[in-house]
Amino acid sequence: MLTTDALMRRAPVIPVIVIDDLTTAVPLAKALVAGGLDVLEITLRTAVALDSIRAIIAEVEGAIVGAGTVRDPEQLAAVTKLGCAFAVSPGFTPKLLDAADDSPCPLLPGAATATEMMQLAERGYDRQKFFPAVPAGGLDYLKAVASPLAEIRFCPTGGIDAASAAAFLALGNVLCVGGSWVAPKAAVAAGDWAAITSLAAAAVRSGRHAGS
């Protein structure tokens, strides 16, 4: 099982995926992996999310599959049982953190304020999701906390797109970003997997440029 730090360093973008149609799960994941984005966050926001995770784990070689929008111990237990490589939460609760202490599935918890970031660091989480990134202050907020919370590294998610990703990735306290722009709904609905592979490859190139 990879650590959250290792997962966040594999690729500049973690696709945040909402799957409404189970038949699109495997080809979508294959398209993203082909473009160089192999760490996939499948959100638990739809009725087919768990089945989509199961199918991708079984059928997509090279995919490192995690679950997003994990909000409680029961969901964490369910995705761990499925074999998820990680879990992501939009925030945190004491019950969720307690469950994560006893789970083999690494948790990337979310924080939006310095207080929340400090509370997570106190529990041993120095790798965090900054959510919702743009509404919560975006680049300026991350710059502001970089010095006082120097040990924390972030995956900003929420409101980030292809145009803004590079600016976030250029920050010293950002390891990767989360975003849905690499899997636009229109392309998924049309089955335009080549377009999604192209978007994924462009995201990888953008991340390399930001880190240079």
N, CA, C and O of each residue as an XYZ file, in Angstrom:
848
protein
N       0.843     -1.185      0.000
C       0.000      0.000      0.000
C       0.890      1.251      0.000
O       1.718      1.432      0.894
N       0.713      2.099     -0.999
C       1.495      3.325     -1.074
C       1.049      4.317     -0.012
O      -0.122      4.345      0.367
N       1.980      5.127      0.467
C       1.628      6.195      1.410
C       0.955      7.337      0.660
O       1.051      7.424     -0.564
N       0.273      8.212      1.394
C      -0.342      9.368      0.744
C       0.719     10.244      0.086
O       0.473     10.813     -0.977
N       1.889     10.360      0.699
C       2.960     11.162      0.102
C       3.367     10.578     -1.247
O       3.514     11.312     -2.224
N       3.547      9.272     -1.302
C       3.938      8.629     -2.562
C       2.851      8.784     -3.617
O       3.149      9.031     -4.786
N       1.611      8.643     -3.216
C       0.501      8.802     -4.150
C       0.449     10.211     -4.711
O       0.213     10.398     -5.905
N       0.666     11.202     -3.861
C       0.582     12.597     -4.285
C       1.740     12.996     -5.193
O       1.644     13.976     -5.932
N       2.823     12.245     -5.139
C       3.994     12.564     -5.949
C       4.038     11.812     -7.279
O       4.903     12.090     -8.109
N       3.133     10.876     -7.495
C       3.185     10.056     -8.713
C       2.866     10.862     -9.970
O       3.514     10.696    -11.003
N       1.875     11.727     -9.875
C       1.451     12.514    -11.038
C       0.965     13.871    -10.545
O       0.519     13.987     -9.403
N       1.045     14.894    -11.384
C       0.668     16.233    -10.935
C      -0.818     16.417    -10.688
O      -1.216     17.315     -9.947
N      -1.643     15.578    -11.300
C      -3.095     15.719    -11.177
C      -3.708     14.383    -10.765
O      -3.405     13.342    -11.348
N      -4.566     14.427     -9.760
C      -5.397     13.275     -9.417
C      -6.791     13.551     -9.973
O      -7.479     14.445     -9.480
N      -7.218     12.812    -10.980
C      -8.562     13.028    -11.519
C      -9.625     12.740    -10.458
O      -9.608     11.693     -9.811
N     -10.537     13.679    -10.297
C     -11.666     13.509     -9.377
C     -12.866     13.131    -10.243
O     -13.385     13.956    -10.994
N     -13.297     11.881    -10.129
C     -14.206     11.309    -11.106
C     -15.567     11.013    -10.485
O     -15.666     10.344     -9.456
N     -16.604     11.523    -11.128
C     -17.985     11.210    -10.751
C     -18.571     10.347    -11.862
O     -18.739     10.816    -12.988
N     -18.883      9.095    -11.558
C     -19.362      8.161    -12.576
C     -20.863      7.918    -12.391
O     -21.308      7.421    -11.357
N     -21.617      8.278    -13.409
C     -23.064      8.069    -13.388
C     -23.481      6.796    -14.127
O     -24.508      6.193    -13.817
N     -22.676      6.402    -15.100
C     -22.988      5.247    -15.953
C     -21.873      4.220    -15.788
O     -20.729      4.476    -16.163
N     -22.202      3.073    -15.235
C     -21.195      2.054    -14.956
C     -20.432      1.626    -16.203
O     -19.262      1.257    -16.111
N     -21.071      1.668    -17.359
C     -20.404      1.214    -18.581
C     -19.244      2.118    -18.989
O     -18.393      1.717    -19.783
N     -19.208      3.321    -18.457
C     -18.112      4.241    -18.805
C     -16.914      4.107    -17.875
O     -15.846      4.644    -18.169
N     -17.072      3.401    -16.760
C     -16.035      3.389    -15.728
C     -14.702      2.863    -16.249
O     -13.675      3.526    -16.106
N     -14.711      1.687    -16.847
C     -13.461      1.062    -17.278
C     -12.815      1.818    -18.442
O     -11.622      2.112    -18.365
N     -13.543      2.147    -19.517
C     -12.884      2.889    -20.599
C     -12.385      4.265    -20.162
O     -11.355      4.726    -20.654
N     -13.093      4.927    -19.252
C     -12.630      6.217    -18.747
C     -11.318      6.058    -17.989
O     -10.371      6.815    -18.202
N     -11.272      5.076    -17.113
C     -10.039      4.840    -16.356
C      -8.880      4.476    -17.278
O      -7.760      4.950    -17.086
N      -9.146      3.635    -18.278
C      -8.089      3.264    -19.222
C      -7.569      4.483    -19.974
O      -6.368      4.595    -20.221
N      -8.463      5.392    -20.339
C      -8.059      6.588    -21.071
C      -7.174      7.487    -20.222
O      -6.196      8.043    -20.721
N      -7.503      7.634    -18.957
C      -6.702      8.465    -18.059
C      -5.335      7.849    -17.805
O      -4.323      8.549    -17.815
N      -5.302      6.543    -17.577
C      -4.026      5.858    -17.349
C      -3.146      5.951    -18.599
O      -1.935      6.145    -18.496
N      -3.759      5.813    -19.774
C      -2.995      5.916    -21.025
C      -2.364      7.293    -21.182
O      -1.311      7.428    -21.805
N      -3.000      8.312    -20.622
C      -2.454      9.664    -20.703
C      -1.438      9.983    -19.626
O      -0.854     11.068    -19.628
N      -1.215      9.054    -18.702
C      -0.186      9.255    -17.682
C      -0.707      9.567    -16.295
O       0.079      9.822    -15.382
N      -2.030      9.553    -16.119
C      -2.616      9.792    -14.797
C      -3.145      8.464    -14.263
O      -4.237      8.027    -14.626
N      -2.360      7.832    -13.400
C      -2.740      6.491    -12.944
C      -3.342      6.464    -11.548
O      -3.855      5.429    -11.121
N      -3.291      7.576    -10.833
C      -3.916      7.658     -9.512
C      -5.308      8.257     -9.693
O      -5.435      9.429    -10.045
N      -6.338      7.473     -9.459
C      -7.710      7.873     -9.787
C      -8.565      7.923     -8.532
O      -8.599      6.972     -7.752
N      -9.247      9.030     -8.349
C     -10.174      9.181     -7.221
C     -11.608      9.056     -7.733
O     -12.108      9.951     -8.415
N     -12.262      7.955     -7.405
C     -13.653      7.734     -7.797
C     -14.532      8.171     -6.630
O     -14.493      7.556     -5.565
N     -15.308      9.205     -6.814
C     -16.082      9.754     -5.710
C     -17.320      8.904     -5.412
O     -17.939      8.338     -6.313
N     -17.657      8.833     -4.139
C     -18.837      8.082     -3.707
C     -20.077      8.972     -3.747
O     -20.772      9.139     -2.745
N     -20.335      9.533     -4.912
C     -21.453     10.470     -5.051
C     -22.589      9.906     -5.889
O     -23.623     10.554     -6.045
N     -22.411      8.721     -6.421
C     -23.439      8.153     -7.289
C     -23.750      6.719     -6.874
O     -23.006      6.092     -6.120
N     -24.856      6.226     -7.382
C     -25.293      4.876     -7.026
C     -24.366      3.790     -7.560
O     -24.342      2.678     -7.031
N     -23.603      4.106     -8.603
C     -22.729      3.085     -9.206
C     -21.266      3.245     -8.805
O     -20.394      2.592     -9.378
N     -20.991      4.101     -7.833
C     -19.599      4.386     -7.477
C     -18.847      3.140     -7.016
O     -17.744      2.872     -7.493
N     -19.429      2.385     -6.104
C     -18.734      1.208     -5.585
C     -18.536      0.147     -6.666
O     -17.479     -0.479     -6.741
N     -19.548     -0.049     -7.493
C     -19.396     -1.006     -8.601
C     -18.351     -0.528     -9.602
O     -17.631     -1.340    -10.184
N     -18.266      0.782     -9.806
C     -17.262      1.339    -10.714
C     -15.862      1.097    -10.175
O     -14.955      0.727    -10.921
N     -15.691      1.306     -8.886
C     -14.390      1.053     -8.262
C     -14.011     -0.415     -8.422
O     -12.879     -0.740     -8.780
N     -14.962     -1.286     -8.156
C     -14.705     -2.728     -8.263
C     -14.277     -3.096     -9.690
O     -13.336     -3.867     -9.882
N     -14.967     -2.545    -10.676
C     -14.665     -2.871    -12.071
C     -13.298     -2.336    -12.489
O     -12.540     -3.025    -13.172
N     -12.991     -1.130    -12.086
C     -11.708     -0.532    -12.480
C     -10.547     -1.286    -11.846
O      -9.540     -1.548    -12.504
N     -10.685     -1.633    -10.579
C      -9.628     -2.403     -9.915
C      -9.397     -3.730    -10.632
O      -8.260     -4.175    -10.787
N     -10.478     -4.347    -11.063
C     -10.380     -5.669    -11.686
C      -9.869     -5.621    -13.113
O      -9.199     -6.551    -13.562
N     -10.177     -4.542    -13.839
C      -9.985     -4.568    -15.288
C      -8.975     -3.566    -15.850
O      -8.591     -3.683    -17.014
N      -8.538     -2.592    -15.063
C      -7.663     -1.556    -15.621
C      -6.251     -1.720    -15.080
O      -5.946     -1.347    -13.947
N      -5.405     -2.286    -15.923
C      -4.011     -2.494    -15.527
C      -3.316     -1.157    -15.310
O      -3.429     -0.242    -16.126
N      -2.601     -1.059    -14.208
C      -1.831      0.136    -13.926
C      -2.575      1.201    -13.143
O      -1.959      2.161    -12.679
N      -3.876      1.061    -12.984
C      -4.649      2.062    -12.250
C      -4.463      1.888    -10.747
O      -4.521      0.775    -10.224
N      -4.242      2.995    -10.071
C      -4.187      3.020     -8.606
C      -5.481      3.687     -8.158
O      -5.622      4.907     -8.242
N      -6.406      2.893     -7.691
C      -7.779      3.344     -7.509
C      -8.065      3.701     -6.062
O      -7.833      2.913     -5.145
N      -8.573      4.905     -5.883
C      -8.984      5.355     -4.567
C     -10.424      5.814     -4.583
O     -11.022      5.986     -5.644
N     -10.973      6.009     -3.404
C     -12.347      6.470     -3.261
C     -12.363      7.876     -2.704
O     -11.640      8.183     -1.756
N     -13.187      8.733     -3.291
C     -13.346     10.090     -2.797
C     -14.693     10.269     -2.118
O     -15.561      9.400     -2.196
N     -14.856     11.396     -1.458
C     -16.074     11.723     -0.709
C     -16.364     10.660      0.350
O     -17.517     10.303      0.590
N     -15.307     10.166      0.973
C     -15.440      9.217      2.078
C     -15.672     10.029      3.352
O     -14.799     10.783      3.781
N     -16.839      9.872      3.948
C     -17.240     10.763      5.033
C     -17.382     10.097      6.392
O     -17.465     10.794      7.404
N     -17.412      8.776      6.447
C     -17.648      8.134      7.733
C     -16.927      6.791      7.795
O     -16.448      6.297      6.775
N     -16.847      6.198      8.984
C     -16.132      4.928      9.133
C     -16.709      3.807      8.276
O     -15.965      2.958      7.785
N     -18.025      3.797      8.093
C     -18.643      2.744      7.303
C     -18.194      2.808      5.846
O     -17.897      1.778      5.241
N     -18.143      4.002      5.288
C     -17.671      4.146      3.912
C     -16.202      3.760      3.803
O     -15.801      3.107      2.839
N     -15.400      4.159      4.782
C     -13.982      3.805      4.763
C     -13.814      2.293      4.799
O     -12.975      1.743      4.084
N     -14.601      1.622      5.622
C     -14.523      0.158      5.695
C     -14.936     -0.477      4.370
O     -14.333     -1.457      3.931
N     -15.961      0.083      3.736
C     -16.454     -0.481      2.475
C     -15.415     -0.368      1.371
O     -15.193     -1.327      0.632
N     -14.776      0.787      1.248
C     -13.810      0.959      0.154
C     -12.513      0.212      0.449
O     -11.814     -0.213     -0.471
N     -12.196      0.054      1.720
C     -11.027     -0.748      2.081
C     -11.262     -2.203      1.696
O     -10.366     -2.866      1.174
N     -12.468     -2.696      1.953
C     -12.815     -4.074      1.604
C     -12.751     -4.305      0.092
O     -12.397     -5.393     -0.361
N     -13.092     -3.279     -0.680
C     -13.023     -3.391     -2.139
C     -11.583     -3.449     -2.650
O     -11.334     -3.911     -3.764
N     -10.646     -2.984     -1.843
C      -9.248     -2.990     -2.253
C      -8.723     -1.646     -2.706
O      -7.717     -1.583     -3.413
N      -9.389     -0.559     -2.309
C      -8.916      0.776     -2.690
C      -7.524      1.043     -2.141
O      -7.186      0.634     -1.031
N      -6.732      1.730     -2.933
C      -5.365      2.056     -2.535
C      -5.302      3.264     -1.617
O      -4.294      3.486     -0.947
N      -6.372      4.045     -1.584
C      -6.434      5.219     -0.719
C      -7.874      5.697     -0.638
O      -8.733      5.280     -1.415
N      -8.118      6.584      0.326
C      -9.427      7.206      0.478
C      -9.221      8.700      0.677
O      -8.238      9.131      1.279
N     -10.159      9.479      0.166
C     -10.084     10.940      0.264
C     -11.384     11.446      0.876
O     -12.472     10.991      0.524
N     -11.253     12.389      1.790
C     -12.430     12.966      2.420
C     -12.456     14.467      2.175
O     -11.398     15.094      2.120
N     -13.656     15.069      2.026
C     -13.720     16.526      1.851
C     -13.364     17.287      3.114
O     -13.034     18.472      3.060
N     -13.429     16.614      4.242
C     -13.083     17.215      5.527
C     -12.645     16.115      6.466
O     -11.974     15.170      6.052
N     -13.023     16.233      7.741
C     -12.710     15.155      8.682
C     -13.613     15.275      9.895
O     -14.135     16.344     10.210
N     -13.779     14.148     10.561
C     -14.451     14.100     11.855
C     -13.601     13.238     12.769
O     -12.804     12.434     12.284
N     -13.749     13.384     14.082
C     -12.991     12.509     14.982
C     -13.268     11.035     14.722
O     -12.349     10.220     14.791
N     -14.523     10.671     14.422
C     -14.850      9.271     14.161
C     -14.141      8.746     12.924
O     -13.660      7.613     12.912
N     -14.075      9.568     11.884
C     -13.395      9.131     10.664
C     -11.902      8.961     10.908
O     -11.314      7.983     10.448
N     -11.285      9.884     11.614
C      -9.853      9.777     11.896
C      -9.557      8.583     12.792
O      -8.542      7.908     12.621
N     -10.442      8.325     13.746
C     -10.248      7.150     14.608
C     -10.311      5.871     13.784
O      -9.515      4.955     13.987
N     -11.265      5.813     12.851
C     -11.380      4.631     11.994
C     -10.148      4.481     11.113
O      -9.666      3.370     10.895
N      -9.640      5.602     10.608
C      -8.460      5.562      9.744
C      -7.227      5.066     10.500
O      -6.337      4.451      9.913
N      -7.182      5.337     11.808
C      -6.057      4.845     12.612
C      -5.958      3.328     12.558
O      -4.866      2.766     12.646
N      -7.101      2.668     12.415
C      -7.136      1.211     12.431
C      -7.302      0.597     11.043
O      -7.504     -0.611     10.915
N      -7.216      1.429     10.006
C      -7.436      0.949      8.647
C      -6.124      0.859      7.876
O      -5.252      1.711      8.045
N      -5.970     -0.159      7.031
C      -4.777     -0.229      6.184
C      -4.848      0.705      4.987
O      -3.856      0.876      4.278
N      -6.005      1.311      4.753
C      -6.199      2.188      3.599
C      -5.808      3.611      3.965
O      -6.447      4.202      4.836
N      -4.783      4.190      3.337
C      -4.351      5.540      3.671
C      -5.468      6.559      3.407
O      -6.173      6.482      2.401
N      -5.609      7.502      4.322
C      -6.631      8.544      4.200
C      -5.977      9.890      3.909
O      -5.009     10.282      4.560
N      -6.529     10.592      2.910
C      -6.137     11.975      2.639
C      -7.311     12.844      3.077
O      -8.277     12.988      2.327
N      -7.251     13.425      4.268
C      -8.379     14.203      4.771
C      -8.332     15.641      4.269
O      -7.275     16.156      3.903
N      -9.489     16.271      4.261
C      -9.587     17.636      3.761
C      -9.585     18.671      4.863
O     -10.048     18.421      5.976
N      -9.053     19.846      4.536
C      -9.053     20.986      5.450
C      -9.206     22.250      4.633
O      -8.742     22.330      3.495
N      -9.870     23.254      5.232
C     -10.079     24.526      4.533
C      -9.536     25.719      5.307
O      -9.451     26.820      4.763
N      -9.168     25.516      6.572
C      -8.686     26.616      7.406
C      -7.398     26.211      8.114
O      -7.072     25.027      8.204
N      -6.675     27.199      8.610
C      -5.445     26.920      9.342
C      -5.732     26.091     10.591
O      -4.939     25.223     10.954
N      -6.854     26.353     11.247
C      -7.216     25.579     12.430
C      -7.409     24.114     12.087
O      -6.900     23.237     12.786
N      -8.142     23.843     11.012
C      -8.352     22.461     10.589
C      -7.038     21.804     10.192
O      -6.799     20.638     10.506
N      -6.189     22.553      9.503
C      -4.892     22.016      9.100
C      -4.058     21.641     10.320
O      -3.390     20.607     10.327
N      -4.097     22.482     11.349
C      -3.351     22.205     12.575
C      -3.930     21.006     13.319
O      -3.186     20.199     13.876
N      -5.253     20.892     13.329
C      -5.885     19.749     13.985
C      -5.485     18.443     13.306
O      -5.216     17.446     13.977
N      -5.447     18.450     11.987
C      -5.031     17.250     11.261
C      -3.558     16.948     11.512
O      -3.189     15.790     11.714
N      -2.717     17.971     11.501
C      -1.292     17.760     11.757
C      -1.074     17.176     13.151
O      -0.177     16.359     13.361
N      -1.895     17.599     14.085
C      -1.808     17.083     15.455
C      -2.109     15.589     15.506
O      -1.604     14.870     16.369
N      -2.936     15.135     14.573
C      -3.271     13.709     14.479
C      -2.302     12.943     13.584
O      -2.484     11.746     13.358
N      -1.279     13.618     13.075
C      -0.265     12.951     12.275
C      -0.420     13.092     10.779
O       0.312     12.461     10.017
N      -1.374     13.922     10.342
C      -1.618     14.099      8.909
C      -0.911     15.350      8.404
O      -1.423     16.462      8.524
N       0.273     15.148      7.839
C       0.975     16.277      7.236
C       0.810     16.301      5.718
O       1.426     17.116      5.031
N      -0.020     15.410      5.207
C      -0.439     15.424      3.809
C      -1.961     15.572      3.803
O      -2.683     14.719      4.320
N      -2.437     16.675      3.206
C      -3.846     17.028      3.323
C      -4.415     17.490      1.992
O      -3.695     17.973      1.118
N      -5.718     17.331      1.864
C      -6.458     17.903      0.743
C      -6.912     19.304      1.156
O      -7.521     19.468      2.213
N      -6.628     20.299      0.344
C      -7.118     21.657      0.600
C      -8.389     21.826     -0.202
O      -8.357     21.923     -1.429
N      -9.529     21.860      0.512
C     -10.826     21.838     -0.162
C     -11.835     22.701      0.579
O     -11.866     22.701      1.809
N     -12.669     23.446     -0.168
C     -12.645     23.677     -1.618
C     -11.609     24.746     -1.954
O     -11.715     25.881     -1.490
N     -10.628     24.395     -2.742
C      -9.418     25.205     -2.888
C      -9.678     26.648     -3.307
O      -9.271     27.578     -2.610
N     -10.340     26.838     -4.419
C     -10.536     28.211     -4.916
C     -11.483     29.007     -4.018
O     -11.140     30.129     -3.646
N     -12.658     28.487     -3.651
C     -13.528     29.244     -2.753
C     -12.904     29.523     -1.383
O     -13.234     30.525     -0.748
N     -12.000     28.641     -0.921
C     -11.405     28.798      0.402
C     -10.202     29.746      0.421
O      -9.607     29.963      1.477
N      -9.842     30.302     -0.715
C      -8.740     31.262     -0.731
C      -7.671     30.992     -1.762
O      -6.828     31.851     -2.020
N      -7.692     29.821     -2.354
C      -6.823     29.530     -3.482
C      -5.342     29.723     -3.244
O      -4.816     29.398     -2.179
N      -4.690     30.251     -4.242
C      -3.242     30.424     -4.207
C      -2.799     31.294     -3.039
O      -1.835     30.965     -2.349
N      -3.492     32.393     -2.815
C      -3.096     33.313     -1.748
C      -3.152     32.650     -0.383
O      -2.290     32.888      0.464
N      -4.166     31.815     -0.165
C      -4.278     31.156      1.135
C      -3.136     30.158      1.333
O      -2.536     30.097      2.406
N      -2.845     29.384      0.300
C      -1.755     28.421      0.415
C      -0.409     29.108      0.624
O       0.435     28.613      1.370
N      -0.214     30.237     -0.029
C       1.018     31.001      0.192
C       1.096     31.490      1.635
O       2.172     31.496      2.234
N      -0.044     31.899      2.193
C      -0.077     32.456      3.546
C       0.249     31.416      4.612
O       0.870     31.737      5.625
N      -0.176     30.146      4.383
C       0.069     29.126      5.403
C       1.389     28.399      5.194
O       1.773     27.576      6.025
N       2.081     28.681      4.116
C       3.304     27.937      3.787
C       4.366     28.053      4.863
O       5.034     27.069      5.180
N       4.531     29.234      5.425
C       5.571     29.421      6.443
C       5.140     28.927      7.823
O       5.879     28.159      8.441
N       3.972     29.335      8.333
C       3.592     28.865      9.673
C       3.275     27.374      9.742
O       3.399     26.763     10.804
N       2.871     26.789      8.631
C       2.553     25.348      8.595
C       3.488     24.673      7.593
O       3.053     24.013      6.649
N       4.759     24.858      7.826
C       5.773     24.498      6.830
C       5.862     23.000      6.563
O       6.327     22.598      5.497
N       5.430     22.168      7.499
C       5.573     20.720      7.310
C       4.443     20.116      6.484
O       4.539     18.960      6.073
N       3.375     20.874      6.231
C       2.208     20.317      5.563
C       2.316     20.492      4.047
O       2.705     21.550      3.552
N       1.966     19.442      3.336
C       1.894     19.487      1.882
C       0.465     19.173      1.460
O      -0.223     18.374      2.096
N       0.027     19.815      0.375
C      -1.380     19.797      0.019
C      -1.657     19.244     -1.376
O      -0.809     19.264     -2.269
N      -2.889     18.750     -1.515
C      -3.499     18.470     -2.814
C      -4.717     19.394     -2.915
O      -5.807     19.008     -2.492
N      -4.561     20.593     -3.459
C      -5.710     21.489     -3.604
C      -6.722     20.907     -4.589
O      -6.351     20.414     -5.654
N      -7.985     20.968     -4.227
C      -9.059     20.437     -5.057
C     -10.285     21.331     -4.900
O     -10.624     21.754     -3.795
N     -10.944     21.611     -6.028
C     -12.156     22.415     -5.979
C     -11.982     23.733     -6.696
O     -11.395     24.672     -6.159
N     -12.496     23.800     -7.918
C     -12.407     25.029     -8.693
C     -11.155     25.159     -9.530
O     -10.963     26.179    -10.193
N     -10.297     24.150     -9.517
C      -9.048     24.196    -10.301
C      -9.317     23.636    -11.688
O     -10.042     22.653    -11.844
N      -8.725     24.274    -12.696
C      -8.891     23.816    -14.070
C      -7.542     23.812    -14.767
O      -6.510     24.076    -14.151
N      -7.561     23.511    -16.048
C      -6.308     23.408    -16.805
C      -5.533     24.717    -16.793
O      -4.302     24.712    -16.790
N      -6.249     25.836    -16.785
C      -5.589     27.135    -16.830
C      -4.904     27.494    -15.512
O      -3.884     28.183    -15.516
N      -5.448     27.039    -14.395
C      -4.914     27.438    -13.090
C      -4.042     26.378    -12.433
O      -3.352     26.668    -11.456
N      -4.061     25.160    -12.950
C      -3.350     24.065    -12.290
C      -1.858     24.347    -12.141
O      -1.288     24.093    -11.080
N      -1.227     24.860    -13.170
C       0.217     25.076    -13.133
C       0.616     26.040    -12.028
O       1.651     25.849    -11.390
N      -0.184     27.069    -11.790
C       0.124     28.040    -10.739
C       0.080     27.385     -9.362
O       0.913     27.679     -8.505
N      -0.886     26.503     -9.151
C      -0.941     25.779     -7.880
C       0.255     24.840     -7.747
O       0.883     24.771     -6.691
N       0.565     24.120     -8.823
C       1.656     23.150     -8.776
C       3.020     23.802     -8.575
O       3.967     23.147     -8.141
N       3.118     25.079     -8.887
C       4.385     25.782     -8.708
C       4.658     26.148     -7.255
O       5.782     26.520     -6.917
N       3.653     26.048     -6.389
C       3.836     26.369     -4.972
C       4.631     25.267     -4.273
O       4.466     24.084     -4.570
N       5.479     25.664     -3.358
C       6.317     24.696     -2.668
C       5.582     23.754     -1.748
O       6.078     22.668     -1.448
N       4.397     24.152     -1.289
C       3.645     23.275     -0.374
C       2.541     22.496     -1.078
O       1.644     21.958     -0.429
N       2.609     22.436     -2.406
C       1.636     21.671     -3.191
C       2.357     20.530     -3.903
O       3.330     20.754     -4.624
N       1.876     19.309     -3.698
C       2.468     18.144     -4.356
C       1.710     17.747     -5.608
O       2.298     17.223     -6.554
N       0.407     17.992     -5.618
C      -0.429     17.664     -6.767
C      -1.724     18.441     -6.618
O      -1.954     19.078     -5.590
N      -2.555     18.392     -7.619
C      -3.886     18.999     -7.533
C      -4.920     17.954     -7.908
O      -4.622     16.993     -8.618
N      -6.129     18.149     -7.427
C      -7.231     17.291     -7.818
C      -8.155     18.063     -8.737
O      -8.392     19.252     -8.528
N      -8.680     17.391     -9.758
C      -9.553     18.112    -10.670
C     -10.356     17.190    -11.563
O      -9.994     16.035    -11.787
N     -11.455     17.727    -12.067
C     -12.343     16.951    -12.936
C     -12.225     17.358    -14.401
O     -12.860     16.750    -15.263
N     -11.421     18.378    -14.693
C     -11.369     18.869    -16.078
C     -10.752     17.864    -17.042
O     -10.956     17.956    -18.253
N      -9.993     16.898    -16.508
C      -9.378     15.892    -17.383
C     -10.387     14.830    -17.822
O     -10.086     14.009    -18.689
N     -11.577     14.842    -17.230
C     -12.626     13.898    -17.625
C     -13.949     14.636    -17.761
O     -14.878     14.385    -16.993
N     -14.047     15.551    -18.735
C     -15.275     16.345    -18.881
C     -16.485     15.474    -19.203
O     -16.389     14.488    -19.934
N     -17.614     15.861    -18.646
C     -18.831     15.050    -18.803
C     -19.202     14.832    -20.262
O     -19.635     13.744    -20.640
N     -19.033     15.868    -21.086
C     -19.416     15.742    -22.488
C     -18.576     14.685    -23.197
O     -19.098     13.900    -23.988
N     -17.274     14.665    -22.913
C     -16.402     13.672    -23.546
C     -16.726     12.266    -23.061
O     -16.700     11.313    -23.840
N     -17.032     12.138    -21.768
C     -17.394     10.827    -21.230
C     -18.686     10.337    -21.869
O     -18.783      9.184    -22.289
N     -19.682     11.225    -21.939
C     -20.975     10.845    -22.517
C     -20.841     10.438    -23.983
O     -21.551      9.554    -24.463
N     -19.914     11.102    -24.689
C     -19.712     10.796    -26.107
C     -18.782      9.603    -26.333
O     -18.628      9.130    -27.459
N     -18.165      9.125    -25.253
C     -17.203      8.038    -25.405
C     -15.948      8.470    -26.136
O     -15.308      7.668    -26.815
N     -15.594      9.746    -25.996
C     -14.411     10.274    -26.677
C     -13.188     10.052    -25.799
O     -12.651     10.986    -25.204
N     -12.763      8.804    -25.732
C     -11.668      8.434    -24.844
C     -10.342      9.013    -25.304
O      -9.470      9.288    -24.479
N     -10.174      9.201    -26.608
C      -8.941      9.803    -27.121
C      -8.785     11.229    -26.603
O      -7.680     11.651    -26.264
N      -9.888     11.968    -26.540
C      -9.834     13.342    -26.034
C      -9.429     13.355    -24.561
O      -8.671     14.223    -24.128
N      -9.933     12.396    -23.803
C      -9.593     12.331    -22.380
C      -8.129     11.945    -22.183
O      -7.455     12.481    -21.304
N      -7.643     11.022    -22.997
C      -6.222     10.679    -22.933
C      -5.362     11.899    -23.251
O      -4.332     12.119    -22.614
N      -5.781     12.685    -24.226
C      -5.054     13.895    -24.597
C      -5.055     14.906    -23.447
O      -4.029     15.528    -23.172
N      -6.187     15.073    -22.781
C      -6.266     15.993    -21.646
C      -5.379     15.524    -20.495
O      -4.735     16.335    -19.829
N      -5.350     14.218    -20.267
C      -4.500     13.679    -19.212
C      -3.024     13.921    -19.520
O      -2.254     14.322    -18.647
N      -2.644     13.673    -20.765
C      -1.247     13.888    -21.163
C      -0.861     15.351    -21.040
O       0.260     15.666    -20.642
N      -1.778     16.246    -21.378
C      -1.511     17.681    -21.251
C      -1.339     18.069    -19.790
O      -0.511     18.920    -19.468
N      -2.118     17.449    -18.899
C      -1.993     17.724    -17.477
C      -0.638     17.275    -16.945
O      -0.036     17.954    -16.113
N      -0.166     16.146    -17.421
C       1.153     15.664    -17.012
C       2.233     16.633    -17.476
O       3.143     16.964    -16.716
N       2.133     17.087    -18.723
C       3.125     18.038    -19.241
C       3.089     19.348    -18.470
O       4.138     19.927    -18.189
N       1.911     19.819    -18.127
C       1.772     21.058    -17.369
C       2.422     20.942    -16.012
O       3.061     21.879    -15.534
N       2.255     19.777    -15.388
C       2.871     19.559    -14.080
C       4.372     19.533    -14.152
O       5.041     20.072    -13.270
N       4.921     18.923    -15.177
C       6.371     18.902    -15.338
C       6.919     20.307    -15.543
O       7.975     20.656    -15.015
N       6.189     21.111    -16.316
C       6.623     22.486    -16.549
C       6.597     23.295    -15.249
O       7.504     24.085    -14.988
N       5.554     23.095    -14.434
C       5.431     23.839    -13.176
C       6.547     23.489    -12.210
O       6.989     24.328    -11.424
N       7.004     22.235    -12.273
C       8.050     21.811    -11.360
C       9.452     22.094    -11.843
O      10.417     21.820    -11.129
N       9.587     22.636    -13.038
C      10.927     22.857    -13.589
C      11.553     24.136    -13.075
O      12.680     24.464    -13.445
